[in-house]
Amino acid sequence: NAINSLIEDNEGRIWFNTEKELYCFDVQNNKLISMNESMDITWGFYNPNASQRLAGGILSFGTAEGVLTFEPFIDVEEQESVKLLLTDFKLLYRSVQAGTEGSLLKQAIDKTEKVKLKYAQNSFSISFSAINFNRPYKIRYEYKLDNFNDTWQQSNTIRSIDYMNLRPGHYTFRVKAINKYTSEELDERALEIFIGKPFWASWGAILMYILLAAIITFLVIQYLRQRITEYNANEKIRAFINIAHDI
């Protein structure tokens, strides 16, 4: 939470660092940009009050590992084509091979729109990746599973999501590739997932339960009627015997 050094470049942008992170505040566009990742800075600690603007607008920052010198330039507004792919679908941590005998995938998961799972297949994982070879650091991901979690989750590095013991029902997995600096949505994919009910909760089983309950109810009614008939017959016999005895 402490700023070690702060300096302005020739474009009016403010560059500053904390102990480990270098930032650029683009005043004109009101954007705060973390530069460690985009400049591939993974080393050293920034020294306090150790910054200078050199000839030609070059910036210099002192670190524990030496001097970091660069020409200030950011390209967060540059737009590039990004293709978001679904790369793998796993059941019980094993990849489902498309097109094999008995496979639930008839084609590659990236070309699949719907997946139908059995009740016992209610734990799975989905992997994804955005194709951008030039500037992959600009991409973050957002994902959610409709009917399970309606809040978008964010990730810069995780590209495989696990879901465990889901209830039977209809779900839609959604994932977006986002420009982390401009928040622009670059691409989005969706995959519908159906998890079937167990046999004991299927419509066929429910109909069988109803039929069985009807049969049992009928048998109980018949049994009670028979007992009532027998009881009434015994009453009449006893009454006849008593009358005969009195005579």
Backbone as a ProteinNet text record, in pm:
[ID]
protein_1_A
[PRIMARY]
NAINSLIEDNEGRIWFNTEKELYCFDVQNNKLISMNESMDITWGFYNPNASQRLAGGILSFGTAEGVLTFEPFIDVEEQESVKLLLTDFKLLYRSVQAGTEGSLLKQAIDKTEKVKLKYAQNSFSISFSAINFNRPYKIRYEYKLDNFNDTWQQSNTIRSIDYMNLRPGHYTFRVKAINKYTSEELDERALEIFIGKPFWASWGAILMYILLAAIITFLVIQYLRQRITEYNANEKIRAFINIAHDI
[TERTIARY]
81.3	0	85	214.9	304.4	364.8	373	434.7	581.6	670.1	813.3	865.3	821.2	867.2	753.2	757.2	651.7	711.6	672.8	728.5	629	633.6	544.4	621.6	560.9	629.6	589.6	643	619.8	475.5	397.7	257.8	162.4	217.7	133.6	85.2	132.4	95.6	183.4	124.8	194.6	241.3	372.7	431.3	475.4	437.9	478.6	492.1	561.2	579.5	559.5	520.8	521.2	648.4	652.2	774.4	802.9	695	714.3	647.9	557.5	476.7	501.2	500	509.7	375	326.2	196.6	209.1	112.4	99.1	-44.8	-61.4	-194.9	-211.6	-296.6	-325.7	-431.6	-386	-475.4	-583.9	-546.1	-641.3	-756.4	-726.7	-829.6	-877.9	-822.6	-862.1	-848.4	-729.3	-702.8	-577.2	-585.7	-469.3	-424.4	-298.8	-249.8	-132.6	-140.3	-28.7	70.1	194.2	289.9	386	394.4	487.2	462.8	335.6	302.3	327.6	281.5	295.7	441	526.2	668	752.2	684.3	751.5	856.7	818.5	907.7	872.4	958.9	931	1040.7	1120.6	1236.9	1245	1322.2	1364.6	1259.2	1306.6	1223.5	1257.5	1155.8	1177.8	1226.9	1327.7	1384.7	1304.4	1299.8	1228.6	1300.7	1223.1	1275.9	1388.4	1366.3	1469.9	1409.7	1367.3	1312	1359.8	1372.8	1421	1376.7	1343.2	1312.5	1437.8	1482.8	1606.5	1577.3	1682.1	1668.5	1584.9	1501.2	1415.8	1292.8	1269.9	1150.5	1165.5	1285.3	1308.4	1297.9	1233	1215.2	1312.8	1354.4	1449.8	1405.5	1403	1366.1	1475.4	1513.6	1612.8	1550.2	1611.4	1562.4	1678.2	1644	1746.4	1834.1	1786.9	1862.8	1932.9	1920.8	1981.6	1881	1915.9	1831.9	1742.4	1613.1	1516.1	1494.9	1533	1522.3	1440.4	1342.5	1257.7	1194.5	1154	1079	931.1	865.2	725	632.3	565.9	473.4	373.4	244.5	140.6	50.3	5.8	-76.1	-207.4	-259.9	-380.6	-501.3	-499.9	-613.6	-609.1	-495	-481.7	-567.8	-647.3	-739.5	-682.6	-696.9	-650.4	-758.5	-750.9	-846	-811.5	-911.6	-893	-996.5	-953.4	-1042.2	-1042.9	-1160.4	-1174.7	-1217.3	-1142	-1166.5	-1198.9	-1287.2	-1304.4	-1207.2	-1114	-1003.6	-1015.7	-1097.6	-1106.1	-1231.7	-1285	-1397.8	-1362.5	-1364.2	-1322.1	-1433.4	-1440.2	-1526.3	-1436.5	-1450.8	-1366.1	-1218.8	-1182	-1043.7	-985	-1068.8	-1022	-1086.7	-1004.1	-1053.7	-1146.3	-1257.9	-1352.3	-1306.2	-1281.7	-1235.7	-1355.7	-1358.7	-1472.1	-1467.8	-1586.3	-1599.5	-1569.1	-1522.1	-1494.5	-1624.3	-1620.7	-1740.8	-1790.1	-1916.1	-1976.3	-1946.5	-1871	-1835.9	-1957.5	-1968.2	-2079.8	-2055.4	-1932.5	-1900.3	-1887.6	-1967.3	-1958.8	-1852.3	-1817.3	-1711.6	-1637.1	-1530.6	-1448.1	-1532	-1492.5	-1570.9	-1584.3	-1485.8	-1494.8	-1604.2	-1642.4	-1747.2	-1880.3	-1885.4	-2005.3	-2086	-2216.2	-2304.2	-2377.9	-2404	-2478.1	-2411.4	-2411.4	-2359.3	-2466.3	-2500.3	-2598.4	-2526.3	-2543.5	-2476	-2577	-2533	-2615.5	-2606.2	-2694.3	-2699.5	-2564.5	-2497.5	-2369.4	-2253.4	-2277.9	-2173.2	-2186.8	-2221.1	-2251.6	-2130.4	-2009.5	-1885.3	-1797.8	-1757.7	-1682.5	-1598	-1510.4	-1430.6	-1425.8	-1416.2	-1411	-1286	-1207.3	-1087.7	-1108.3	-1043.7	-1060.5	-932.2	-919.8	-802.5	-834.7	-778.8	-794.8	-667.7	-683.1	-568.6	-529.3	-417.3	-359.7	-210.3	-133.6	7.5	91.4	48.3	130.5	126.8	7.6	-5.6	-102.1	-67.6	-158.1	-177.5	-83.5	-95.5	-211.7	-265.1	-374.6	-509.5	-513.4	-641.8	-666.1	-784.5	-833.3	-963.6	-1007.9	-1125.9	-1234.5	-1357.4	-1472.3	-1560.1	-1611.9	-1690.3	-1798.8	-1901.9	-2007.6	-2083.8	-2163.5	-2248.2	-2390.6	-2470.6	-2610.3	-2683.2	-2770.6	-2849.5	-2768	-2642.5	-2558.3	-2494.1	-2431.4	-2370.8	-2388.7	-2474.9	-2507.2	-2413.8	-2309.5	-2213.3	-2089.2	-2046.5	-1926.5	-1803.1	-1721.8	-1595.6	-1481.5	-1377.7	-1266.4	-1140.6	-1059.3	-932.7	-836.2	-710.7	-606.4	-528.6	-524.4	-438.7	-513.5	-614.9	-686.5	-766	-745.4	-813.5	-884.7	-908.9	-983.1	-1068.9	-1199.7	-1294.1	-1357.7	-1361.3	-1420.3	-1556.9	-1651.7	-1783.5	-1811.2	-1852.3	-1866.2	-2008.9	-2059.4	-2186.1	-2302.7	-2319.1	-2430.3	-2561.1	-2668.5	-2800.4	-2847.2	-2939.6	-2996.8	-3060.8	-3045.6	-3104.7	-3032.9	-3068.1	-3014.7	-2923.4	-2799.5	-2701.2	-2643.3	-2588	-2515.9	-2385.1	-2274.3	-2142.7	-2108.5	-2069.2	-2033.7	-1894	-1815.4	-1681.6	-1654.5	-1589.1	-1556	-1404.9	-1351.2	-1215.9	-1228.4	-1162	-1174.9	-1037.5	-1032.4	-911.7	-901	-800.5	-792.8	-767.1	-720.6	-691.4	-810.1	-882.9	-996	-1130.8	-1131.5	-1254.3	-1342.9	-1287.1	-1364.8	-1379.3	-1498.8	-1523.2	-1472.9	-1377.3	-1312.9	-1381.1	-1427.9	-1497.7	-1570.8	-1673.1	-1751.3	-1793.5	-1794.3	-1840.2	-1942.4	-2028.8	-2130.1	-2143.1	-2171.3	-2191.1	-2307.6	-2412.2	-2527.6	-2497.4	-2535.9	-2509.4	-2637.7	-2677.3	-2796.6	-2752.4	-2794.9	-2767	-2898.5	-2903.5	-3026.8	-3059.9	-3186	-3231.2	-3195.5	-3181	-3159.8	-3286.2	-3274.2	-3390.2	-3503.9	-3468.8	-3575	-3647.6	-3595	-3662.8	-3712.6	-3700.8	-3744.4	-3897	-3952.4	-4097.4	-4147.1	-4068.1	-4108.6	-4119	-4019.6	-4022.8	-4140.2	-4167	-4279.5	-4412	-4429	-4550.3	-4561.6	-4447.7	-4448.3	-4488	-4435.6	-4472.7	-4623.2	-4678.5	-4822	-4904	-4861.1	-4932.6	-4923.7	-4805.2	-4787.9	-4872.9	-4876.6	-4958	-5106.2	-5149	-5288.7	-5323.7	-5231	-5255.7	-5265.4	-5171.6	-5173.1	-5300.5	-5340	-5463.2	-5584	-5588.4	-5700	-5703.3	-5586.6	-5581.2	-5622.3	-5579.9	-5617	-5767.1	-5825.8	-5970.2	-6045.1	-5997.4	-6061.8	-6051.9	-5934.4	-5916	-6009.8	-6021.9	-6111	-6256.2	-6295.9	-6433	-6462.1	-6364.5	-6384.3	-6397.8	-6313.2	-6320.4	-6453.5	-6500.7	-6629.8	-6742.5	-6735.8	-6839.5	-6839.9	-6720.3	-6710.9	-6762.9	-6727.6	-6772.4	-6924.6	-6983.6	-7129.7	-7196.5	-7138.2	-7195	-7190.2	-7080.6	-7069.1	-7171.2	-7197.4	-7295.9	-7434.5	-7464.9	-7598.9	-7614.5	-7512.9	-7519.9	-7540	-7464.4	-7477.2	-7617	-7667.6	-7802.6	-7907.1	-7893.7	-7987.2	-7979.4	-7858.2	-7841.2	-7904.7	-7884.7	-7942.3	-8094.9	-8151.7	-8299.1	-8350.8	-8282.9	-8325	-8317.1	-8217.8	-8198	-8309.7	-8349.1	-8454.1	-8587.7	-8610.9	-8735.7	-8735.7
-121.4	0	126.9	113.4	229.7	247.8	372.6	403.7	437.8	365.5	388	501	502.4	604.6	643.1	768.4	817.2	915.2	900.2	986.7	998.7	1110.1	1133.6	1120.3	1051	1038.3	1154.9	1155.6	1266.9	1276.2	1167.8	1166	1202.7	1237.1	1274.3	1156.3	1037.6	920	913.3	865.6	857.2	714.4	696.9	566.9	564.3	459.3	449	302.3	278.7	139.9	127.6	5.3	-33.2	-113.9	-194	-270.8	-369.9	-432.8	-537.8	-510.6	-412.8	-394.3	-257.4	-258	-134.6	-107.1	16.7	54	176.6	187.8	307.9	355.9	483.5	542.9	629.7	583.8	656.5	761.6	883.3	990.3	1019.3	1022.6	1059.1	959.8	831	727.3	676.2	732.4	694.3	543.4	490.5	346.9	326.5	234.3	194.7	58.6	48.2	-71.8	-130.5	-258.7	-329	-368.2	-318.3	-334.7	-450.8	-506.5	-618	-731.7	-765.1	-878.6	-847.8	-731.1	-698.4	-676.9	-634	-613.9	-733.5	-838.8	-962.9	-936.4	-857.2	-828.3	-922.7	-1017.2	-1118.1	-1120.7	-1015.9	-1018.3	-887.3	-891.2	-771.3	-700.7	-605.1	-517.9	-373.2	-289.7	-150.3	-69.6	11.2	92.4	220.9	273.1	399.5	518.2	610.4	734.9	709.8	611.1	575.2	569.8	685.4	691.8	819.1	813.4	929.8	920.7	1036.8	1043.4	1091.1	1006.9	1034.3	1102	1129.7	1192.3	1104.2	1169.5	1094.8	1037.3	1071.6	1023.4	886.2	829.4	697.3	705.7	605.7	601.2	502.3	534.8	449.7	433.6	307.3	276.4	190.6	224.6	145.3	29.9	-88.3	-207.7	-273.8	-371.3	-445.3	-527.7	-552.5	-631.3	-544.4	-413.9	-325.2	-222.4	-154.1	-47.1	-100.8	-71.6	-105	19.6	11.3	125.1	83.9	166.9	132.9	258.4	248	355.4	333.6	426.6	403.7	391.2	276.6	250.6	147.4	174.7	77.9	58.8	-63	-94.8	-159.2	-122.7	-189.6	-162.2	-56.7	-25.8	-101.7	-158.6	-230.5	-355.7	-373.2	-485.1	-596.1	-716.3	-831.3	-938	-1022.6	-1132.4	-1239.8	-1277.6	-1379.4	-1488.6	-1612.1	-1726.6	-1805.9	-1816	-1890	-2032.6	-2129.7	-2270.1	-2347.7	-2446.3	-2548	-2660.2	-2688.9	-2778.5	-2919.3	-2937.5	-3071.6	-3083.1	-3205.1	-3238.1	-3367.6	-3365.1	-3481.6	-3531.4	-3663.2	-3729.3	-3807.7	-3780.4	-3845.2	-3830.1	-3709.2	-3669.4	-3741.1	-3800.9	-3865.9	-3797.9	-3761.9	-3694.1	-3785.4	-3729.4	-3804.2	-3795.3	-3908.3	-3913.7	-3913.8	-3819.4	-3805.6	-3913.8	-3962.1	-4053.6	-4198.2	-4231.4	-4370.3	-4441.2	-4573.8	-4652.4	-4624.7	-4587.1	-4559	-4422.1	-4340.4	-4207.6	-4116.2	-4028.7	-3933.4	-3816	-3806	-3701.1	-3761.5	-3712.6	-3759.5	-3683.2	-3562.6	-3484.2	-3408	-3339.8	-3270.2	-3176.6	-3159.3	-3077.5	-2934.5	-2883.7	-2746.9	-2731.6	-2842.2	-2839.3	-2892.1	-2919.1	-2974.2	-2863.8	-2865.8	-2765.1	-2817.7	-2950.6	-3008.7	-3138.9	-3161.5	-3285.7	-3343.8	-3471.2	-3539.7	-3640.2	-3624.7	-3709.3	-3792	-3908	-3991	-3937.8	-3989.6	-3944.2	-3964.3	-4075.6	-4106.5	-4026.6	-3951.6	-3872.1	-3724.7	-3698.3	-3561.5	-3486.1	-3538	-3468.3	-3462.7	-3343.9	-3328.1	-3201.2	-3185.7	-3063.5	-3019.7	-2888.6	-2830	-2742.3	-2761.7	-2681	-2590.3	-2476.1	-2378.3	-2297.4	-2229.2	-2145.6	-2047.5	-1927.1	-1826.3	-1822.8	-1829.9	-1829.9	-1686.4	-1644.8	-1513	-1524.9	-1556.4	-1587	-1462.3	-1345.3	-1225.9	-1166.2	-1153.8	-1088.1	-1165.8	-1288.1	-1365.9	-1303.5	-1220.7	-1158.2	-1060.2	-1019.3	-922.2	-986.8	-1118.9	-1189.1	-1241.4	-1217.4	-1285.9	-1355.8	-1444.3	-1524.9	-1500.4	-1508.5	-1508.3	-1628	-1696.1	-1816.3	-1831.7	-1906	-1940.5	-2060	-2121.7	-2234	-2198.4	-2165.7	-2130	-2244.1	-2208.9	-2302.1	-2363	-2319.4	-2363.5	-2244.3	-2157.3	-2035.8	-1926.3	-1831.6	-1726.7	-1606.4	-1614.9	-1505.8	-1536.5	-1441.6	-1460.4	-1467.3	-1570.8	-1586.3	-1543.1	-1480.1	-1431.1	-1513	-1524.8	-1595	-1543.4	-1523.1	-1486.4	-1607.6	-1711.4	-1825.7	-1958.5	-1977.1	-2105.4	-2122.8	-2234.2	-2260.3	-2395.6	-2448.1	-2572.4	-2563.7	-2586.6	-2570.5	-2705.4	-2739.6	-2865.3	-2838.9	-2927.7	-2925.4	-3064.5	-3071.4	-3199.5	-3219.8	-3342.2	-3387.7	-3292.9	-3258.3	-3170.3	-3248.1	-3177.7	-3240.1	-3259.8	-3352.5	-3368.3	-3237.9	-3208	-3085.4	-3035.4	-2915.5	-2851	-2736.2	-2740.4	-2637.6	-2581	-2460.7	-2402.3	-2344.1	-2400.3	-2347.2	-2234.4	-2120.4	-2003.6	-1955.9	-1919.5	-1867	-1752.9	-1648.2	-1532.5	-1507	-1457.5	-1404.2	-1252.4	-1189	-1045.9	-979.6	-863.8	-781.4	-722.8	-763.9	-725.5	-576.5	-507.9	-365.2	-277.8	-320	-239.5	-297.2	-422	-493.1	-525.2	-518.5	-553.5	-705	-749.7	-891.7	-931.1	-1025.1	-1063.5	-1182.9	-1276	-1393.5	-1462.3	-1538.5	-1610.8	-1745.3	-1846.8	-1979.7	-2029.2	-2119.9	-2178.4	-2326.9	-2405.3	-2548.8	-2590.1	-2644.6	-2694	-2832.6	-2854.5	-2981.7	-3030.6	-3152.4	-3214.5	-3333	-3334.3	-3446.3	-3517.3	-3644.8	-3720.8	-3756.8	-3793	-3835.7	-3982.1	-4025.2	-4167.6	-4244.9	-4376.5	-4456.6	-4442.7	-4438.9	-4432.2	-4298.5	-4199	-4069.5	-4039.6	-4137.3	-4115.9	-4125.4	-4076.5	-4081.6	-4225.9	-4313.8	-4454.8	-4512.9	-4478.9	-4528.7	-4468.4	-4340.3	-4275.3	-4340.1	-4369.9	-4438.4	-4576.8	-4644.4	-4776.4	-4764.8	-4659.2	-4639.2	-4614.2	-4532.5	-4502.3	-4628.3	-4708.9	-4833.9	-4928.8	-4939.6	-5027.6	-4981.2	-4848.5	-4795.2	-4822.1	-4812.3	-4838.4	-4984.6	-5074.3	-5218.2	-5249.6	-5192.5	-5217.9	-5162.8	-5043.2	-4982.4	-5068.8	-5119.5	-5206.3	-5333.4	-5396.1	-5519.3	-5494.6	-5380.4	-5347.7	-5327.8	-5256.5	-5234.3	-5366.9	-5453.4	-5583.8	-5665.5	-5658.8	-5732.7	-5680.4	-5547.3	-5489.2	-5523.2	-5520.5	-5557.1	-5700.8	-5788.1	-5929.2	-5947.2	-5877.7	-5887.3	-5834.1	-5722.4	-5665.3	-5762.2	-5823.5	-5921.9	-6038.8	-6088.8	-6201	-6160.9	-6040.5	-5993.1	-5983.4	-5927.5	-5914.9	-6052.2	-6145.8	-6281.9	-6345.9	-6331.3	-6388.5	-6325.6	-6199.7	-6130	-6186.1	-6208.6	-6263	-6402	-6484.9	-6622.2	-6620	-6535.5	-6526.1	-6478.6	-6383.6	-6333.1	-6443.5	-6525.9	-6634.4	-6738	-6769	-6868.3	-6817.7	-6691.6	-6634.5	-6637.5	-6604	-6605.3	-6747.9	-6842.9	-6983.4	-7032	-6994.2	-7033.9	-6975	-6852.8	-6791.5	-6862.8	-6905.2	-6975.7	-7109.2
0	0	0	-18.1	-17.8	-156.2	-202.2	-330.5	-306.1	-373.4	-356.4	-444.4	-571	-665.2	-757	-808.3	-895.4	-994.4	-1123.5	-1227	-1341.1	-1414.7	-1527.3	-1657.7	-1758.4	-1887	-1978.2	-2100.3	-2192.4	-2240.9	-2224.3	-2267.1	-2153.8	-2039.7	-1926.6	-1844.5	-1871.3	-1792.2	-1667.7	-1560	-1432.2	-1409.8	-1390.1	-1361.8	-1215.8	-1145.3	-1005.4	-967.8	-858	-814.2	-664.4	-626.7	-486.7	-464.7	-363.2	-338.6	-451.1	-506.1	-605.9	-739.3	-747.8	-868.2	-931.6	-1066.3	-1143	-1208.8	-1197.6	-1251.5	-1341.1	-1431.7	-1513.2	-1502.8	-1467.9	-1464.7	-1588.8	-1680.6	-1803.8	-1770.6	-1749.3	-1703.1	-1806.2	-1933.6	-2038.8	-2048.1	-2036.1	-2048.1	-1912.5	-1803.1	-1667.7	-1645.3	-1678.7	-1664.2	-1582.2	-1487.1	-1408.1	-1457.9	-1498.5	-1566.1	-1487.9	-1457.5	-1396	-1505	-1494.2	-1603	-1582.3	-1463.2	-1440.9	-1539.2	-1555.9	-1640.7	-1787.1	-1833.9	-1975.1	-2014.6	-1919.3	-1947.6	-1905	-1857.7	-1816.9	-1709	-1609.6	-1497.4	-1383.5	-1354.7	-1251.3	-1145.4	-1138.6	-1050.3	-972.1	-862.7	-793	-710.9	-634.1	-552.6	-588.7	-601.5	-639.5	-518.8	-543.3	-435.5	-415.7	-295	-270.1	-335.1	-387.9	-444.2	-544.2	-631.4	-728.6	-867.3	-920.5	-1055.3	-1122.7	-1256.1	-1329.2	-1474.7	-1531.9	-1675.1	-1747.3	-1842.3	-1912.9	-2046.5	-2120.2	-2251.8	-2343.5	-2424.3	-2515.9	-2448.6	-2321.8	-2252.2	-2190.2	-2194.9	-2136.3	-1983.6	-1924.6	-1780	-1717.7	-1596.9	-1526.6	-1382.3	-1336	-1197.7	-1135.8	-1013.4	-943.4	-868.4	-878.8	-809.3	-735.6	-654.9	-581.8	-674.8	-797.3	-893.4	-996.3	-986.1	-1083.6	-1132.4	-1242.5	-1295.5	-1406.5	-1397.1	-1501.5	-1587	-1716.2	-1806.8	-1928.4	-1968.9	-2082.2	-2139.5	-2263.6	-2327.4	-2298.3	-2232.3	-2191.6	-2311.8	-2317	-2426.6	-2379.7	-2400.1	-2365.7	-2486.4	-2505.6	-2623.7	-2583.7	-2468.2	-2418.9	-2506.8	-2586	-2672	-2803.8	-2836	-2962.4	-2960.6	-3064.6	-3070.8	-3159.1	-3114.2	-3189.8	-3190.6	-3291.1	-3301.1	-3197.8	-3120.2	-3017.3	-3037.9	-3036.8	-3051.5	-2922.3	-2860.1	-2735.4	-2767	-2717.6	-2748	-2620.9	-2633.4	-2529.7	-2564.5	-2476.6	-2511.5	-2454.8	-2349.7	-2291.7	-2205.9	-2200	-2112.7	-2041.8	-1908.2	-1831.1	-1740.6	-1729.5	-1631.8	-1537.3	-1408.9	-1308.4	-1344	-1386	-1415.6	-1537.3	-1617.9	-1740.9	-1860.9	-1959	-2077.8	-2156.7	-2201.6	-2284.6	-2429.4	-2489.5	-2627.2	-2721.6	-2811.1	-2903	-3010.9	-3047.5	-3158.7	-3129.3	-3009.5	-2976.2	-2937.9	-2939.3	-2910.8	-2768.5	-2756.2	-2627.2	-2571	-2645.7	-2595.8	-2598.6	-2498.7	-2496.7	-2590.1	-2645.6	-2742.1	-2881.4	-2973.3	-3111.5	-3189.2	-3142.4	-3203.4	-3094.2	-3131.4	-3033.2	-2947.9	-2822.3	-2729.4	-2780.5	-2853.8	-2904.5	-3009.6	-3072.2	-3173.9	-3121.1	-2992.5	-2929	-2863.6	-2883.4	-2824.2	-2701.8	-2698.5	-2587.7	-2544.1	-2414.1	-2357.3	-2266	-2287.2	-2204	-2114.9	-1983.8	-1886.9	-1809	-1763.6	-1677.4	-1534.2	-1450.4	-1311	-1241.8	-1271.1	-1206.8	-1266.5	-1373.1	-1437.2	-1399.7	-1275.8	-1233.3	-1179.3	-1201.4	-1166.6	-1291.1	-1329.5	-1453.7	-1448	-1545.4	-1556.4	-1702.2	-1723.6	-1857.2	-1865.5	-1972.4	-1994	-2114.8	-2112.3	-2220	-2235.2	-2348.3	-2372.5	-2484.2	-2472.7	-2576.9	-2661	-2791.6	-2881.7	-2912.5	-2855.9	-2883.2	-2854.2	-2955.9	-2935.1	-2907.3	-2955.1	-2942.2	-2802.9	-2745	-2615.2	-2524.6	-2486.6	-2400.5	-2263.1	-2219.5	-2088.4	-2080.8	-2194.1	-2195.1	-2165.6	-2159.2	-2150.9	-2009.5	-1958.9	-1840.1	-1876.1	-1789.8	-1819	-1713.8	-1757.8	-1669	-1704.7	-1604.3	-1630.5	-1524.2	-1559.4	-1464.7	-1518.6	-1431.4	-1469.7	-1433.4	-1536	-1512.7	-1442.6	-1349.9	-1269.6	-1155.8	-1142.7	-1030.8	-961.7	-1041.3	-989.4	-1092.7	-1064.8	-1161.7	-1152.9	-1071.2	-1057.9	-1141	-1221.3	-1302.3	-1212.6	-1231.9	-1160.9	-1252.3	-1195.5	-1275.6	-1251.4	-1357.1	-1345.7	-1451.2	-1410.1	-1505.2	-1553.5	-1472.2	-1503.4	-1511	-1428.4	-1426.8	-1555	-1622.7	-1748.4	-1747.2	-1628.1	-1614.5	-1488.9	-1503.8	-1393.9	-1361.3	-1232.4	-1186.2	-1123.9	-1153.6	-1090.5	-1034.9	-909.3	-841	-790.9	-810.1	-751.4	-778.2	-904.7	-940.8	-940.4	-911.3	-912.1	-1055.8	-1078.1	-1212.8	-1258.7	-1386	-1438.2	-1561.5	-1602.4	-1722.7	-1681.5	-1726.2	-1694.9	-1824.4	-1815.7	-1928.3	-1876.1	-1924.2	-1888.5	-1984.1	-1930.4	-2010.9	-1971.9	-2070.7	-2045.3	-2142.8	-2093.7	-2174.9	-2170.1	-2280.8	-2283.4	-2280.2	-2182.6	-2158.9	-2169.4	-2234.2	-2230.6	-2090.5	-2015.1	-1874.3	-1854.5	-1959.6	-1945.7	-1986.9	-2087.5	-2135.2	-2093.9	-2039.4	-1999.8	-2120.1	-2240.1	-2359.7	-2370.1	-2403	-2424.2	-2562.7	-2566.9	-2691.7	-2757.4	-2677.3	-2731.3	-2617.1	-2651.5	-2550.9	-2606.3	-2520.7	-2558.7	-2456.8	-2501.6	-2413.9	-2444.8	-2341.6	-2356.1	-2267.5	-2329.9	-2253.9	-2198.6	-2073.7	-2006.8	-1941.7	-1975.4	-1918.4	-1832	-1707.5	-1618.3	-1590.2	-1626.3	-1613	-1468.6	-1446.7	-1315.5	-1294.4	-1169.4	-1143.9	-1179.5	-1197.9	-1237.6	-1138.5	-1009	-908	-907.8	-980.1	-988.3	-1128.8	-1220.2	-1357.6	-1366.6	-1479.5	-1499	-1502.3	-1562	-1565.2	-1426	-1340.8	-1203.5	-1126.4	-1148.6	-1080.2	-1119.5	-1248.5	-1293.3	-1230.9	-1217.7	-1154.9	-1007.9	-939.9	-800.1	-787.2	-878.2	-873.7	-896.6	-996	-1023.5	-905.7	-846.3	-731.3	-613.5	-591.4	-482	-506.7	-635.1	-668.1	-643.8	-681.3	-660.8	-511.4	-433.1	-289.1	-225.7	-268.6	-215.3	-248.5	-374.1	-414.7	-330.2	-308.2	-230.1	-84.9	-28.5	109.9	120.5	22.7	23.6	12.9	-76.7	-91.5	35.9	99.3	223.9	331.9	342.9	444.3	416.5	289.3	254.3	294.6	268.1	301.9	453.1	527.5	672.8	724.7	665.6	707.6	676.2	556.5	518.4	614.4	647.9	740.9	879.2	920.5	1052.3	1057.7	952.4	948.1	947.6	872.3	867.3	1004.3	1074.4	1209	1305.5	1291.7	1376.6	1354.9	1226	1195.8	1252.1	1241.3	1293.9	1444.6	1513.2	1658.1	1698.3	1622.6	1653.9	1634.8	1528.8	1503.9	1614.7	1660	1766.1	1895.1	1922.9	2046.8	2041.4	1926.6	1913.2	1929.8	1866.7	1876.6	2022.1	2091.1	2228.9	2317.5	2290.2	2369.5	2346.4	2223.3	2193.8	2266.1
[MASK]
+++++++++++++++++++++++++++++++++++++++++++++++++++++++++++++++++++++++++++++++++++++++++++++++++++++++++++++++++++++++++++++++++++++++++++++++++++++++++++++++++++++++++++++++++++++++++++++++++++++++++++++++++++++++++++++++++++++++++++++++++++++++

